[in-house]
C-alpha cells in the first residue's frame, strides 16, 4: 500500500523546472481602448431624444426610456413621492390593467420595470428582438397614460412604510442617511428617507401633480440596444411617442456639497459592530481630475487589493468587506470609505484609514502598484460595457453629465495616463483629512472614548 501511494504521488508530481515555470504568471496584455458600438441619435419634434445601438448577436433588445426626474425633484416634505408615483404607474394605464401589462411583456419574452433614482427615472425592459417595436408601444403607454388609481394608494403606502421600517433597522442605511444629510444639508440629495407620518399622508392629488410636473417628452430619452430592426423600431418610436406633449422643462439643480471634520455618532446600543462612513465631496464627472480620482480611489480603497482593504481586512482583521467609492451625481461627487468593524476596534480602524490616506499624500505609489490598479480599472470598465444594459448605462452616464462619447472610447487610455505623481496630487488636493465628515453607527457606551482623538463628537 505504501508503494502504491508513493507511486501515485510521483505520477502527479511536476518536474522542478516545470513547477517553477508555473509559478510565474503571464505578463498582462496591452490594455485596449473600449470601442463604443456604432450609435445613431436623433430627436423628435417634441424634444424626445433617441439613441439606437445595434449590438451583439443574441436576438434580444433592451429598451430604456429615461426621464430627467427623480428624488431630486421632490420637495422637503415630499421624500419618496417619486417612488410612490412609480409604484402607482405600475398599477396600469388607461387602456391596460397591471396584469395585462405584465402578461403582454411576458409574451414579448421579458418584463417591464420602472426604477427611480436621485436624478433619473427609467421605464423599460428586455425582450426578444422580434417584439422590440411592440415593447416601444408598451413603454410609451405606461409613460404617457398611467391611470394612477386612488384605490391602490393605501396598499402601496403600507408597502413603503414596511420598507422604511426595515431600512431603519440597518446600520449601513442609518449611516448613509446621516452621511448624506451632513454633506448636502437642506438639499434633495441630503434627504434619503421620509418620516412614517409624511409617507402615510401622501394623497392621490399629490402624486398626480408630481407626475404632471415631471413627465413629458422634453425630459425623456429612449435608448435601444441589441439586435433589432432599425427601420421598424424607429417607426414605432415616432408613432408611439411622436405626439407626446413636451411637458415642463427639466429642473436642473446643482447640489452644493460641504464637509468639515466632525464625528456624527448614531447610537445603536448593544451593537457588536460599528458602521463607519468617512468622506467628503470631490471633483465631479465634468472635471479633468475625475478620472485620476477614480484611479486614486481604486488604489486607496476601491479594489480588493487596495491599501485600506489590505490594511484593515487582511493585516488587522478588523472587518470583512471595507470599500471606498466615488458616488457621482450631476455636477457633484462624493468619495466615501465604508466599513463595518468590530466595536472594540472602531477607533483603531479610523487610525488605519487615515494612516493610508496620509501615506498616499506623503509618498506616491510605485509604478508597479499603480499599473496593477490601472489594469484592474481598465478590465472592469470593458467588462461593464460588454452587455446591452452596460452600454445603455454608460451612455446614460455621459448624457446626464454632458460629456462627449469620447469619454468612453478614451477612458482606458486616460486611466493609463495617470502617473504616480498624479495619484499623490489627488490625495493631497482632494482627500483632505481635516475636512472629512465621519459618521459612526454603533454602541455609544463602547465607542465614545475610541472616537475622541479623531474629532468633535456630534450628537
C-alpha positions as CSV (number, residue, x, y, z in Angstrom):
1,X,0.0,0.0,0.0
2,X,2.8,2.4,0.9
3,X,4.4,1.8,-2.5
4,X,1.1,2.5,-4.3
5,X,0.8,5.8,-2.5
6,X,4.4,6.8,-3.4
7,X,3.8,5.8,-7.0
8,X,0.6,7.8,-7.2
9,X,2.3,10.8,-5.7
10,X,5.2,10.6,-8.1
11,X,2.8,10.3,-11.0
12,X,1.2,13.6,-10.2
13,X,4.4,15.4,-9.2
14,X,5.8,18.0,-11.5
15,X,9.5,18.3,-12.5
16,X,11.1,21.1,-10.5
17,X,11.8,23.2,-13.6
18,X,8.2,23.0,-14.8
19,X,6.8,23.7,-11.3
20,X,8.9,26.9,-11.1
21,X,7.7,27.9,-14.5
22,X,4.1,27.6,-13.5
23,X,4.6,29.9,-10.5
24,X,5.3,32.8,-12.9
25,X,2.1,34.4,-14.1
26,X,2.0,35.6,-17.7
27,X,2.6,39.2,-18.5
28,X,-0.7,41.2,-18.9
29,X,-1.7,42.1,-22.4
30,X,-1.6,45.7,-23.6
31,X,-4.8,47.4,-22.5
32,X,-7.2,48.0,-25.3
33,X,-9.4,51.0,-25.7
34,X,-13.1,50.4,-25.3
35,X,-14.8,50.6,-28.7
36,X,-18.3,52.0,-28.5
37,X,-20.7,50.3,-30.9
38,X,-21.9,52.5,-33.7
39,X,-24.8,54.5,-32.5
40,X,-27.4,56.7,-34.2
41,X,-29.1,59.5,-32.3
42,X,-31.9,61.8,-33.2
43,X,-34.6,63.9,-31.6
44,X,-38.3,64.1,-32.3
45,X,-40.0,67.4,-32.7
46,X,-41.4,67.3,-29.2
47,X,-37.9,67.1,-27.8
48,X,-37.6,63.4,-27.0
49,X,-34.1,62.1,-27.7
50,X,-33.4,58.7,-29.2
51,X,-30.3,56.6,-29.3
52,X,-30.2,53.3,-31.3
53,X,-27.3,51.0,-30.6
54,X,-27.1,47.8,-32.7
55,X,-25.1,45.4,-30.6
56,X,-24.3,41.7,-30.3
57,X,-25.7,38.6,-31.9
58,X,-28.2,37.4,-29.3
59,X,-31.7,38.0,-30.6
60,X,-32.7,40.3,-27.8
61,X,-33.4,44.0,-27.4
62,X,-33.0,46.2,-24.3
63,X,-35.1,49.4,-24.2
64,X,-34.9,52.1,-21.6
65,X,-36.9,55.3,-21.6
66,X,-35.0,57.6,-19.2
67,X,-36.6,60.8,-17.8
68,X,-34.7,63.6,-16.1
69,X,-36.7,63.4,-12.9
70,X,-36.3,61.5,-9.6
71,X,-35.9,62.1,-5.9
72,X,-34.0,65.4,-6.6
73,X,-37.3,66.8,-7.8
74,X,-39.1,66.2,-4.5
75,X,-39.8,69.0,-2.1
76,X,-38.6,68.8,1.5
77,X,-42.0,67.4,2.6
78,X,-42.3,65.0,-0.3
79,X,-39.5,62.5,0.2
80,X,-40.2,59.2,-1.6
81,X,-43.1,60.8,-3.6
82,X,-41.2,59.9,-6.8
83,X,-41.0,56.3,-5.6
84,X,-44.7,56.2,-4.7
85,X,-45.5,57.6,-8.2
86,X,-43.5,54.8,-9.7
87,X,-45.5,52.2,-7.7
88,X,-48.8,53.6,-8.9
89,X,-47.6,53.8,-12.5
90,X,-47.1,50.0,-12.4
91,X,-50.8,49.6,-11.5
92,X,-52.0,50.1,-15.0
93,X,-52.8,52.6,-17.7
94,X,-56.0,54.0,-19.1
95,X,-56.0,51.1,-21.6
96,X,-54.3,48.2,-19.7
97,X,-54.5,46.7,-16.2
98,X,-51.3,45.9,-14.3
99,X,-51.9,42.2,-15.1
100,X,-52.3,42.9,-18.8
101,X,-49.1,44.9,-18.8
102,X,-47.2,42.0,-17.1
103,X,-48.8,39.4,-19.4
104,X,-48.0,41.5,-22.6
105,X,-44.4,42.0,-21.6
106,X,-44.1,38.3,-20.8
107,X,-45.5,37.4,-24.3
108,X,-42.7,39.6,-25.7
109,X,-40.1,37.5,-23.8
110,X,-39.4,39.9,-21.0
111,X,-40.9,42.2,-18.3
112,X,-41.5,45.9,-17.9
113,X,-39.8,47.7,-15.0
114,X,-39.7,51.2,-13.6
115,X,-36.8,52.4,-11.4
116,X,-36.3,55.7,-9.6
117,X,-33.0,57.3,-8.8
118,X,-31.9,60.6,-7.4
119,X,-31.9,62.3,-10.8
120,X,-33.5,59.9,-13.3
121,X,-36.5,57.6,-13.7
122,X,-36.3,54.8,-16.2
123,X,-39.1,52.7,-17.8
124,X,-38.1,49.7,-19.9
125,X,-37.1,46.1,-20.2
126,X,-35.5,43.4,-22.3
127,X,-37.5,41.4,-24.9
128,X,-36.9,39.1,-27.8
129,X,-35.8,41.1,-30.9
130,X,-39.0,40.4,-32.9
131,X,-41.0,42.3,-30.3
132,X,-38.9,45.4,-30.0
133,X,-41.4,47.7,-31.8
134,X,-44.3,46.3,-29.7
135,X,-42.3,46.9,-26.5
136,X,-41.8,50.6,-27.6
137,X,-45.6,50.9,-27.6
138,X,-46.0,49.3,-24.2
139,X,-43.4,51.5,-22.6
140,X,-45.0,54.6,-24.2
141,X,-48.4,53.6,-22.8
142,X,-47.0,53.2,-19.3
143,X,-45.1,56.5,-19.5
144,X,-47.9,58.5,-21.1
145,X,-51.1,57.1,-19.8
146,X,-50.8,55.9,-16.2
147,X,-54.2,55.5,-14.5
148,X,-52.7,56.3,-11.1
149,X,-55.6,54.6,-9.3
150,X,-56.6,56.0,-5.9
151,X,-57.9,52.6,-4.9
152,X,-54.4,51.2,-4.7
153,X,-52.8,54.0,-2.8
154,X,-53.4,52.8,0.7
155,X,-51.9,49.4,0.0
156,X,-48.8,50.9,-1.8
157,X,-48.2,53.3,1.1
158,X,-48.3,50.4,3.5
159,X,-45.7,48.6,1.5
160,X,-43.5,51.7,1.6
161,X,-43.9,52.1,5.3
162,X,-42.8,48.5,5.7
163,X,-39.8,49.1,3.6
164,X,-39.0,52.3,5.6
165,X,-39.3,50.4,8.9
166,X,-36.9,47.7,7.7
167,X,-34.4,50.2,6.3
168,X,-34.2,52.0,9.7
169,X,-33.1,48.8,11.4
170,X,-30.0,48.5,9.3
171,X,-26.8,50.2,10.4
172,X,-25.4,50.9,7.0
173,X,-28.7,52.6,6.0
174,X,-28.7,54.7,9.1
175,X,-25.1,55.7,8.4
176,X,-25.8,56.6,4.8
177,X,-28.8,58.7,5.8
178,X,-26.7,60.8,8.3
179,X,-23.8,61.0,5.9
180,X,-25.9,62.4,3.1
181,X,-27.7,64.8,5.4
182,X,-24.3,66.2,6.6
183,X,-22.8,66.6,3.1
184,X,-25.9,68.1,1.5
185,X,-27.9,69.9,4.3
186,X,-31.3,71.1,3.3
187,X,-31.0,69.7,-0.3
188,X,-32.7,66.8,-2.1
189,X,-29.5,64.7,-2.2
190,X,-29.3,65.0,1.6
191,X,-32.8,63.5,2.2
192,X,-32.9,59.7,2.0
193,X,-36.0,58.8,4.0
194,X,-39.4,60.3,4.8
195,X,-40.9,60.1,8.2
196,X,-43.7,57.5,8.5
197,X,-46.2,60.3,9.1
198,X,-45.1,62.0,5.9
199,X,-45.4,58.8,3.9
200,X,-48.8,57.9,5.2
201,X,-50.1,61.4,4.5
202,X,-49.5,61.5,0.7
203,X,-52.6,61.9,-1.3
204,X,-53.5,60.9,-4.8
205,X,-53.7,64.5,-5.8
206,X,-50.0,65.0,-4.8
207,X,-49.0,62.0,-6.8
208,X,-50.9,63.1,-9.9
209,X,-49.5,66.6,-9.5
210,X,-45.9,65.2,-9.3
211,X,-46.5,63.1,-12.4
212,X,-47.9,66.1,-14.4
213,X,-45.0,68.3,-13.3
214,X,-42.2,65.9,-14.1
215,X,-43.2,63.6,-17.0
216,X,-43.1,64.6,-20.7
217,X,-41.2,64.2,-23.9
218,X,-39.0,67.1,-23.2
219,X,-37.4,65.3,-20.3
220,X,-37.1,61.9,-22.0
221,X,-34.5,60.0,-23.9
222,X,-35.1,56.5,-25.3
223,X,-32.2,54.1,-25.6
224,X,-32.5,50.9,-27.6
225,X,-29.6,48.4,-27.7
226,X,-29.2,44.9,-29.1
227,X,-30.5,43.1,-32.2
228,X,-33.4,44.9,-33.7
229,X,-35.0,46.1,-37.0
230,X,-33.9,49.7,-37.1
231,X,-36.5,50.9,-39.5
232,X,-39.4,49.2,-37.7
233,X,-38.1,50.4,-34.3
234,X,-37.8,54.0,-35.5
235,X,-41.3,53.9,-37.0
236,X,-42.7,52.5,-33.7
237,X,-41.0,55.2,-31.7
238,X,-42.4,58.0,-33.9
239,X,-45.8,56.5,-33.8
240,X,-46.0,55.8,-30.0
241,X,-44.0,58.8,-28.8
242,X,-44.1,61.4,-31.5
243,X,-47.2,63.2,-30.3
244,X,-46.3,63.0,-26.6
245,X,-46.6,66.5,-25.1
246,X,-43.2,68.0,-24.3
247,X,-44.3,68.8,-20.8
248,X,-42.3,71.1,-18.4
249,X,-38.7,71.8,-18.9
250,X,-36.3,69.7,-16.7
251,X,-35.5,71.3,-13.4
252,X,-31.7,71.0,-13.3
253,X,-30.2,72.0,-9.9
254,X,-26.6,72.0,-8.9
255,X,-26.1,70.5,-5.4
256,X,-23.6,72.1,-3.2
257,X,-21.6,69.5,-1.1
258,X,-20.0,70.6,2.1
259,X,-17.8,68.8,4.7
260,X,-16.0,69.5,7.9
261,X,-14.1,67.3,10.3
262,X,-16.5,66.1,12.8
263,X,-17.8,62.7,14.1
264,X,-21.6,62.1,13.9
265,X,-22.4,59.3,16.3
266,X,-25.6,57.4,15.9
267,X,-26.2,55.3,19.0
268,X,-27.0,51.6,18.5
269,X,-27.0,50.1,22.0
270,X,-25.6,46.6,22.2
271,X,-24.2,46.6,18.6
272,X,-21.3,44.2,18.2
273,X,-20.1,46.2,15.2
274,X,-19.7,49.8,14.3
275,X,-20.5,51.1,10.8
276,X,-18.2,53.8,9.6
277,X,-18.8,56.2,6.7
278,X,-16.0,58.6,6.1
279,X,-15.5,61.0,3.2
280,X,-16.1,64.4,1.6
281,X,-17.1,66.0,-1.8
282,X,-14.6,65.5,-4.6
283,X,-14.5,66.6,-8.3
284,X,-17.5,65.5,-10.4
285,X,-17.5,63.8,-13.7
286,X,-17.1,67.0,-15.7
287,X,-13.7,67.8,-14.0
288,X,-10.3,66.9,-15.5
289,X,-9.5,65.4,-12.1
290,X,-12.4,62.9,-12.2
291,X,-10.6,60.0,-13.9
292,X,-7.4,60.5,-11.8
293,X,-9.6,60.4,-8.8
294,X,-11.2,57.1,-9.9
295,X,-7.7,55.7,-10.1
296,X,-6.8,57.1,-6.7
297,X,-9.9,55.7,-5.2
298,X,-9.3,52.2,-6.6
299,X,-5.7,52.2,-5.3
300,X,-6.7,53.5,-1.9
301,X,-9.9,51.6,-1.1
302,X,-11.9,50.7,-4.2
303,X,-10.3,47.4,-5.1
304,X,-9.9,44.1,-3.3
305,X,-6.1,44.6,-3.4
306,X,-6.4,48.3,-2.3
307,X,-4.4,49.7,0.6
308,X,-7.1,50.3,3.1
309,X,-8.6,46.9,2.4
310,X,-5.3,45.2,2.7
311,X,-4.6,47.0,6.0
312,X,-7.8,46.7,8.0
313,X,-9.1,43.4,6.4
314,X,-6.1,41.3,5.6
315,X,-3.5,42.6,8.0
316,X,-5.5,43.6,11.0
317,X,-8.7,41.6,10.7
318,X,-10.9,44.5,11.8
319,X,-13.5,44.0,9.1
320,X,-14.6,41.7,6.3
321,X,-15.6,43.9,3.4
322,X,-14.4,47.5,3.6
323,X,-14.7,49.6,0.4
324,X,-14.4,53.1,-0.9
325,X,-16.2,54.5,-3.9
326,X,-16.9,57.8,-5.7
327,X,-20.7,58.4,-6.0
328,X,-21.3,60.7,-9.0
329,X,-24.3,63.0,-9.4
330,X,-24.9,65.9,-11.7
331,X,-22.1,68.4,-11.0
332,X,-21.2,66.9,-7.7
333,X,-19.5,63.7,-6.4
334,X,-18.5,62.2,-3.0
335,X,-15.6,60.0,-2.0
336,X,-16.5,57.7,0.8
337,X,-14.9,54.8,2.7
338,X,-17.4,52.4,4.3
339,X,-16.6,49.6,6.7
340,X,-18.4,47.5,9.3
341,X,-15.8,46.9,12.0
342,X,-15.8,45.1,15.3
343,X,-16.9,47.5,18.1
344,X,-13.7,47.2,20.0
345,X,-11.6,48.4,17.1
346,X,-13.7,51.3,15.9
347,X,-11.0,53.8,16.9
348,X,-8.1,51.7,15.6
349,X,-9.9,51.3,12.2
350,X,-10.2,55.1,11.8
351,X,-6.5,55.3,12.7
352,X,-5.5,52.9,9.9
353,X,-7.8,54.5,7.3
354,X,-6.3,58.0,8.0
355,X,-2.8,56.4,8.0
356,X,-3.3,55.1,4.5
357,X,-4.7,58.4,3.3
358,X,-1.7,60.3,4.9
359,X,0.8,57.7,3.4
360,X,-0.5,58.3,-0.1
361,X,-0.3,62.1,0.4
362,X,3.3,61.8,1.7
363,X,4.6,59.4,-0.9
364,X,3.4,58.4,-4.4
365,X,2.7,54.8,-5.2
366,X,5.2,52.7,-7.1
367,X,4.7,52.4,-10.8
368,X,4.2,48.6,-10.3
369,X,1.4,49.1,-7.8
370,X,-0.3,51.7,-9.9
371,X,0.0,49.5,-13.0
372,X,-2.0,46.8,-11.3
373,X,-4.7,49.2,-10.3
374,X,-4.9,50.6,-13.8
375,X,-5.2,47.1,-15.3
376,X,-8.0,46.3,-12.8
377,X,-9.9,49.5,-13.7
378,X,-9.5,49.0,-17.5
379,X,-10.6,45.4,-17.3
380,X,-13.6,46.2,-15.1
381,X,-14.6,49.1,-17.4
382,X,-14.6,46.9,-20.5
383,X,-16.5,44.1,-18.8
384,X,-19.1,46.6,-17.6
385,X,-19.7,47.6,-21.2
386,X,-20.0,44.0,-22.6
387,X,-23.8,43.9,-22.3
388,X,-26.8,45.8,-23.7
389,X,-27.6,47.1,-20.2
390,X,-24.0,48.0,-19.6
391,X,-23.7,50.1,-22.8
392,X,-27.0,51.9,-22.1
393,X,-25.8,52.7,-18.5
394,X,-22.6,54.2,-19.9
395,X,-24.4,56.3,-22.5
396,X,-26.9,57.5,-19.8
397,X,-23.9,58.5,-17.7
398,X,-22.2,60.6,-20.4
399,X,-25.6,62.1,-21.4
400,X,-26.5,63.0,-17.8
401,X,-23.2,64.7,-17.2
402,X,-23.0,66.4,-20.6
403,X,-19.9,64.5,-21.7
404,X,-18.9,63.6,-25.2
405,X,-18.9,59.9,-26.2
406,X,-15.2,60.2,-26.5
407,X,-15.2,59.9,-22.7
408,X,-16.0,56.2,-23.2
409,X,-13.6,55.5,-26.1
410,X,-10.8,57.3,-24.3
411,X,-11.4,56.0,-20.8
412,X,-8.8,53.2,-20.8
413,X,-6.1,55.5,-22.3
414,X,-6.9,58.2,-19.7
415,X,-6.7,55.7,-16.9
416,X,-3.3,54.5,-18.0
417,X,-2.1,58.1,-18.5
418,X,-2.4,58.7,-14.7
419,X,1.1,58.8,-13.1
420,X,2.2,58.1,-9.5
421,X,2.6,61.8,-9.0
422,X,-1.0,62.4,-10.2
423,X,-2.3,60.0,-7.6
424,X,-0.3,61.7,-4.8
425,X,-1.6,65.1,-6.0
426,X,-5.2,63.8,-5.9
427,X,-4.8,62.6,-2.4
428,X,-3.2,65.9,-1.3
429,X,-5.6,68.1,-3.1
430,X,-9.0,66.4,-2.7
431,X,-8.7,63.9,0.2
432,X,-8.1,66.4,3.0
433,X,-8.1,64.8,6.4
434,X,-9.2,67.9,8.3
435,X,-12.3,68.3,6.1
436,X,-13.7,64.7,6.3
437,X,-17.1,64.0,7.6
438,X,-17.2,60.9,9.8
439,X,-20.4,59.0,10.6
440,X,-20.3,56.1,13.1
441,X,-23.3,53.9,13.9
442,X,-22.5,51.9,17.0
443,X,-22.8,51.4,20.7
444,X,-22.1,54.9,22.2
445,X,-21.1,53.5,25.5
446,X,-18.4,51.4,23.9
447,X,-17.0,53.7,21.1
448,X,-17.1,57.3,22.5
449,X,-13.7,57.2,24.1
450,X,-12.2,55.5,21.0
451,X,-13.5,58.3,18.8
452,X,-12.4,61.3,20.7
453,X,-8.9,61.5,19.1
454,X,-10.5,61.9,15.7
455,X,-12.7,64.9,16.0
456,X,-15.5,66.6,17.9
457,X,-18.4,64.1,18.5
458,X,-21.7,65.5,17.4
459,X,-24.9,64.1,18.9
